[in-house]
């Protein structure tokens, strides 16, 4: 089911604030509030590559599509591209296009290039996560369309949408349509829906907790003997854990 603005639990202002942090910071907050497995749920389990790290993090709701560029049979389906675009247009933004490439690991053609980047940007998409390839990198960047992908390639082969609006698997992780995604040069994090309402406050709290305790102790080490520095680091770690435990009933990573 396509998400609607009514079913979404975060405002555009909330999303804008979440985008100001990197993806690891969002994860740090999430692990305090979730009942999911922090070792495998929501995160990419295979290495990704951010081809536009200078654009910073992106955040949006997943719209999904499956491709198989090596297979010319898919091009025989009339109207597929138009129907797929109507699906994209029907979902409120901001959106991240999550593309499962059935040719993986033998990736030979790209769904992405200058035309599709501009087309999807016009339809409210901010970027893509694809376990296939991208091309026209400078032109995609110029369009303001961010891409996390497996690699670059020169051609599009027989690429066309096969199916869309369905669950997909990319970089070892299952993504559902409508799932909130935060992504940057470190990888991506797909937020379980039930964790969305508390995510912003959790990320904000844990970022401040680090700054006020363990980071402050490390930055204040100049000119002190190591024994004193180590004692202050231990005390800061204890303060960090106590603050996290008091707020979330969890001790945090330090």
Rosetta blueprint (number, residue, H / E / L):
1 X L
2 X L
3 X L
4 X L
5 X L
6 X L
7 X L
8 X L
9 X L
10 X L
11 X L
12 X H
13 X H
14 X H
15 X H
16 X H
17 X H
18 X H
19 X H
20 X L
21 X L
22 X L
23 X H
24 X H
25 X H
26 X H
27 X H
28 X H
29 X H
30 X H
31 X H
32 X H
33 X H
34 X L
35 X L
36 X L
37 X L
38 X L
39 X L
40 X L
41 X L
42 X L
43 X E
44 X L
45 X L
46 X L
47 X L
48 X L
49 X E
50 X E
51 X L
52 X L
53 X H
54 X H
55 X H
56 X L
57 X L
58 X E
59 X E
60 X E
61 X E
62 X E
63 X E
64 X E
65 X E
66 X E
67 X E
68 X L
69 X L
70 X L
71 X L
72 X H
73 X H
74 X H
75 X H
76 X H
77 X L
78 X L
79 X L
80 X H
81 X H
82 X H
83 X H
84 X H
85 X H
86 X H
87 X H
88 X H
89 X H
90 X H
91 X L
92 X L
93 X L
94 X L
95 X E
96 X E
97 X E
98 X E
99 X E
100 X E
101 X E
102 X L
103 X L
104 X L
105 X L
106 X L
107 X L
108 X L
109 X L
110 X E
111 X E
112 X E
113 X L
114 X H
115 X H
116 X H
117 X H
118 X H
119 X H
120 X H
121 X H
122 X H
123 X L
124 X L
125 X E
126 X E
127 X E
128 X E
129 X E
130 X E
131 X L
132 X L
133 X E
134 X E
135 X L
136 X L
137 X H
138 X H
139 X H
140 X H
141 X H
142 X H
143 X L
144 X L
145 X L
146 X E
147 X E
148 X E
149 X E
150 X L
151 X E
152 X E
153 X L
154 X L
155 X L
156 X L
157 X L
158 X L
159 X L
160 X L
161 X L
162 X L
163 X E
164 X E
165 X L
166 X L
167 X L
168 X E
169 X E
170 X E
171 X L
172 X L
173 X E
174 X E
175 X E
176 X L
177 X L
178 X L
179 X L
180 X E
181 X E
182 X E
183 X E
184 X E
185 X L
186 X L
187 X E
188 X E
189 X E
190 X E
191 X E
192 X L
193 X H
194 X H
195 X H
196 X H
197 X H
198 X H
199 X H
200 X H
201 X H
202 X H
203 X H
204 X H
205 X H
206 X H
207 X H
208 X H
209 X H
210 X H
211 X H
212 X H
213 X L
214 X H
215 X H
216 X H
217 X H
218 X H
219 X H
220 X L
221 X L
222 X L
223 X L
224 X L
225 X L
226 X H
227 X H
228 X H
229 X H
230 X H
231 X H
232 X H
233 X H
234 X H
235 X H
236 X H
237 X H
238 X H
239 X H
240 X H
241 X H
242 X H
243 X H
244 X H
245 X H
246 X H
247 X H
248 X H
249 X L
250 X L
251 X L
252 X L
253 X L
254 X L
